[in-house]
Amino acid sequence: MTTHAEDAGELLNATAELTIAGRKIRLDMPVPAGPTRLSNLLPFLRYLTDRFVDFSVENAQAEGLAVSCKKGCGACCRQLVPISAIEARRLGEVVDQMPEPRKSTILARFEEARRRLQAAGLLEKLREPNRIGDDEVDPIGLAYFQQGIACPFLEDESCSIYEERPLACREYLVVSSAENCARPTVDSIKPVPIVVRVAKTLRALNVEKNPSTPRWVALILALEQAEADAGLDEAPPQPGPALVREIFSRLSGRDAGNG
């Protein structure tokens, strides 16, 4: 990865060239030059996610597959979506900045979702994700989907905060029939194979740097997490380029180097 100073040293233009599945992908993105925290890199992480997803879609299309996801199809917006605590805090900020009466409408949707999860016996489980074993994730996810709880940000079966949507939402695309999404099973849903999963990397890195944070947060409980985290400090800032190199090292599974 190479960097070039811009804007009086406030930002660096980072360039990276990766070889994935035998194909090269070039990434150009601005990153903070000075000390920064992982949460400040959300725009950078979204950019990475979108590029890797585009790359994965191109691979699928080259194999004769077509993505069936489209505007107006919001079946996946009723699934249990795991996000990082950093993203939960950002969603809290997004809602806080909404004008009325939209803000109250969104808050009411979150509250209604909690009520329904409580009635279904799922709320307390989701509030303690660190106690959910790997073998419990799929059953809990299925039980959640069966409640039919739409994401509070879903409007007319489309995402109303599309630019702010979490990384896991960006990574979820399918090449199976859209009709199957209403009754998903392991056999009926065929996701686009994502070449590099940034969402999982962010969740793991966030926990490592902030051990008290949950390993994931259910999107539907994002505002609860944001409120719980209010006033808490993240891990100490690191130089932007060093933090970006660490992210690339995690994504590639090897040292990103200094060049």
C-alpha positions in Angstrom: 0.0 0.0 0.0 1.3 3.5 -0.9 0.2 6.8 0.5 0.4 10.4 -0.7 -0.2 13.4 1.5 -3.2 15.7 0.7 -4.9 18.6 2.3 -2.0 19.9 4.4 -1.4 16.4 5.9 -4.9 15.9 7.1 -5.7 13.1 4.7 -3.7 10.6 2.7 -4.6 9.2 -0.6 -4.0 5.4 0.0 -3.5 3.1 -3.0 -3.6 -0.7 -2.8 -3.4 -3.3 -5.4 -4.7 -6.8 -4.5 -4.8 -10.0 -6.4 -8.0 -11.9 -5.6 -9.1 -15.1 -7.3 -6.5 -14.5 -10.0 -7.7 -11.0 -10.8 -6.2 -7.7 -9.8 -8.2 -5.0 -8.0 -6.9 -1.5 -7.4 -8.2 0.6 -4.5 -7.8 4.3 -4.2 -9.2 6.0 -1.1 -8.6 8.9 1.3 -7.6 8.0 4.9 -6.7 10.1 7.9 -3.0 11.0 8.1 -3.0 11.7 11.8 -4.1 9.7 14.9 -7.6 8.3 14.4 -10.0 5.6 15.7 -11.5 2.7 14.0 -15.0 4.3 14.1 -13.6 7.2 12.0 -12.8 4.7 9.2 -16.4 3.7 8.6 -16.5 5.6 5.3 -13.3 3.8 4.2 -14.6 0.4 5.3 -17.8 1.0 3.4 -15.8 1.9 0.3 -13.8 -1.3 0.7 -17.0 -3.4 1.1 -18.7 -1.9 -1.9 -15.6 -2.5 -4.1 -15.3 -6.2 -2.9 -19.0 -6.7 -3.4 -18.8 -5.3 -7.0 -15.8 -7.6 -7.7 -17.8 -10.6 -6.3 -20.8 -9.7 -8.5 -18.6 -9.5 -11.6 -17.3 -13.0 -10.7 -20.8 -14.4 -10.3 -21.9 -12.8 -13.6 -18.9 -14.3 -15.4 -20.2 -17.7 -14.2 -23.6 -17.0 -15.8 -25.3 -16.1 -12.5 -27.5 -13.0 -12.0 -28.1 -11.1 -8.8 -31.9 -11.2 -8.1 -31.9 -8.5 -5.5 -33.5 -5.2 -6.6 -35.2 -2.1 -5.2 -38.6 -3.0 -3.7 -37.5 -6.5 -2.6 -37.0 -6.2 1.2 -37.3 -9.8 2.4 -33.7 -9.7 3.6 -34.5 -6.7 5.7 -36.4 -9.0 8.0 -33.4 -11.1 8.9 -31.2 -11.0 12.0 -28.4 -8.6 10.9 -25.1 -8.7 12.9 -23.3 -5.4 13.0 -20.4 -4.0 15.0 -20.8 -1.8 18.1 -19.2 1.0 16.0 -21.9 0.7 13.4 -24.6 0.6 16.2 -23.3 3.9 17.5 -23.3 5.4 14.0 -26.9 4.3 13.5 -27.7 6.0 16.9 -26.3 9.2 15.5 -28.2 8.9 12.3 -31.5 8.6 14.2 -30.6 11.4 16.6 -30.1 13.7 13.6 -33.4 12.9 12.0 -36.0 15.7 11.9 -39.4 15.2 13.5 -41.8 13.5 13.1 -39.5 11.0 11.3 -37.3 10.5 14.3 -40.3 9.6 16.5 -41.6 7.2 13.9 -38.2 5.3 13.7 -37.9 5.2 17.5 -41.4 3.8 17.7 -40.5 1.0 15.2 -37.5 0.0 17.3 -39.6 -0.1 20.4 -42.3 -2.2 18.7 -39.6 -4.6 17.5 -38.3 -5.0 21.1 -41.8 -5.7 22.3 -42.4 -8.4 19.7 -38.9 -9.9 20.4 -39.7 -10.0 24.1 -43.0 -11.8 23.5 -41.2 -14.3 21.3 -38.6 -15.0 24.0 -35.7 -13.7 21.8 -35.0 -10.3 23.3 -32.8 -11.3 26.2 -30.8 -13.8 24.0 -30.1 -11.1 21.5 -29.0 -8.7 24.3 -26.2 -11.2 25.2 -24.6 -12.2 21.9 -21.4 -13.3 23.5 -23.4 -16.2 25.1 -24.8 -17.4 21.8 -22.8 -20.3 20.6 -22.0 -20.8 16.9 -24.4 -23.7 16.7 -27.2 -21.5 18.0 -26.8 -18.7 15.5 -28.8 -20.3 12.6 -31.7 -21.5 14.8 -32.0 -18.0 16.5 -31.7 -16.4 13.1 -34.6 -18.5 11.7 -36.7 -17.8 14.8 -36.1 -14.1 14.3 -37.1 -14.2 10.6 -40.3 -16.0 11.5 -41.4 -13.0 13.5 -41.5 -11.0 10.3 -40.0 -7.9 12.0 -39.0 -5.4 9.3 -35.9 -3.3 9.8 -37.1 0.1 11.3 -35.4 1.8 8.4 -37.3 -0.1 5.7 -39.7 2.1 3.7 -41.7 0.8 0.8 -39.6 -2.4 0.9 -36.4 -0.3 0.3 -33.7 0.9 2.6 -34.3 4.6 3.7 -30.7 5.0 4.9 -29.0 3.3 2.0 -25.7 5.3 2.2 -25.5 4.6 6.0 -26.5 0.9 5.8 -24.2 -1.5 7.7 -21.5 -3.5 6.1 -23.3 -6.8 6.6 -26.3 -5.4 4.6 -23.9 -4.3 1.8 -22.4 -7.8 1.6 -25.7 -9.7 1.4 -26.8 -10.4 -2.2 -28.3 -13.6 -3.7 -28.4 -15.2 -7.1 -31.3 -17.6 -6.2 -34.9 -16.8 -7.1 -36.2 -13.7 -5.3 -39.4 -15.7 -4.4 -37.2 -18.0 -2.2 -36.2 -15.1 0.0 -39.7 -15.0 1.6 -39.2 -18.6 2.9 -35.4 -19.0 3.1 -33.7 -22.3 3.8 -30.1 -23.4 3.5 -30.9 -25.1 0.2 -33.1 -22.4 -1.4 -30.9 -19.4 -0.9 -27.7 -19.0 -2.8 -25.8 -15.9 -1.7 -23.2 -14.2 -3.9 -19.8 -15.6 -2.7 -18.1 -12.5 -1.3 -14.3 -12.6 -2.0 -13.4 -10.7 1.1 -15.7 -10.0 4.1 -15.0 -6.6 5.6 -18.0 -6.8 8.0 -16.6 -9.8 9.9 -13.1 -8.2 10.0 -14.5 -5.0 11.5 -16.4 -6.9 14.2 -13.3 -8.9 15.2 -10.9 -6.0 15.1 -13.3 -3.8 17.2 -13.6 -6.5 19.9 -9.8 -6.9 20.0 -9.2 -3.2 20.4 -12.2 -2.8 22.8 -12.5 -6.1 24.8 -15.6 -4.9 26.7 -17.7 -4.6 23.5 -20.0 -7.4 22.3 -18.7 -9.5 19.4 -21.7 -8.4 17.4 -24.9 -6.5 17.9 -28.3 -7.3 16.4 -29.2 -4.3 14.2 -32.6 -4.2 15.8 -30.9 -3.4 19.1 -28.5 -0.8 17.6 -30.0 2.1 19.5 -29.8 0.2 22.8 -26.1 -0.5 22.2 -25.5 3.2 21.2 -27.1 4.4 24.4 -25.1 1.9 26.5 -21.9 3.0 24.8 -22.6 6.8 25.3 -19.6 8.3 27.1 -17.4 5.3 26.7 -14.0 5.9 25.1 -12.8 3.7 22.2 -9.3 2.3 22.1 -6.6 5.1 21.9 -6.1 6.6 18.5 -3.5 5.2 16.1 -1.9 6.8 13.1 -4.3 6.5 10.2 -2.0 4.7 7.8 -0.9 2.2 10.4 -4.6 1.4 11.2 -5.4 1.0 7.5 -2.4 -1.3 7.0 -3.6 -3.4 9.9 -7.1 -3.7 8.3 -5.5 -4.8 5.0 -3.4 -7.3 6.9 -6.5 -8.8 8.4 -8.3 -8.9 5.1 -5.5 -10.4 3.2 -4.3 -12.7 6.0 -0.8 -11.4 5.8 1.4 -8.4 6.7 0.4 -5.5 4.5 3.9 -4.1 4.7 5.1 -0.5 4.7 5.5 0.1 1.0 
